[in-house]
């Protein structure tokens, strides 16, 4: 089973706020924080971007942790 973790990274002097989605196997994407969305929807967008990049399809279920969100594919 593949799990995708997402984490918010705040702005720095050179980069704006962003969300990073990672599958733990070295596959990752970074998106600019989507201010038009909020909460889980922001993290889901990053997870969806990783799925698109990797060619993965399916329905993702989400859960929250102290550091971000975790998405897994449902059957």
C-alpha positions in Angstrom: 0.0 0.0 0.0 1.3 3.4 -1.0 1.1 6.3 1.5 1.6 10.0 0.7 2.6 12.4 3.4 2.2 16.2 3.1 3.7 18.9 5.1 3.3 22.7 5.2 6.5 24.8 5.0 6.2 28.5 5.9 7.7 31.3 4.0 11.4 32.2 4.1 13.3 35.2 2.9 13.5 33.6 -0.6 10.5 31.3 -0.9 6.8 31.6 -0.3 4.7 29.2 1.7 4.5 25.8 0.2 3.3 22.2 0.7 5.5 19.2 0.0 4.0 15.8 -0.8 6.3 12.8 -0.4 5.8 9.0 -0.8 8.8 7.9 1.3 10.5 6.4 -1.8 12.1 9.6 -3.0 9.2 10.7 -5.1 8.0 14.2 -4.2 6.4 17.4 -5.4 6.4 20.9 -4.0 3.5 23.3 -4.7 3.0 26.9 -3.8 0.5 27.2 -0.9 -2.9 27.4 -2.6 -4.5 30.3 -0.7 -7.8 29.8 -2.6 -8.2 26.6 -0.6 -8.0 25.8 3.1 -7.2 23.0 5.5 -7.1 19.5 4.1 -7.9 20.7 0.5 -4.5 22.4 0.3 -2.7 19.2 1.3 -5.0 17.1 -1.0 -4.0 19.3 -3.9 -0.3 18.5 -3.3 -1.1 14.7 -3.0 -3.0 14.9 -6.2 -0.1 16.6 -7.9 2.2 13.7 -6.8 -0.3 11.2 -8.1 -0.4 12.9 -11.5 3.4 13.1 -11.7 3.7 9.4 -10.9 0.7 8.2 -13.0 -1.2 6.8 -10.0 -4.9 6.6 -10.1 -7.5 5.8 -7.4 -9.4 7.4 -4.5 -7.4 8.9 -1.7 -8.5 8.8 1.9 -6.9 11.3 4.3 -5.9 11.5 7.9 -4.2 14.2 10.0 -1.0 14.0 12.1 1.0 16.5 14.1 3.2 17.3 11.1 0.7 17.3 8.2 -1.6 14.9 6.4 -1.3 11.3 5.3 -3.2 10.0 2.2 -3.7 6.4 1.3 -5.4 4.7 -1.7 -8.7 3.1 -0.8 -9.8 -0.1 -2.6 
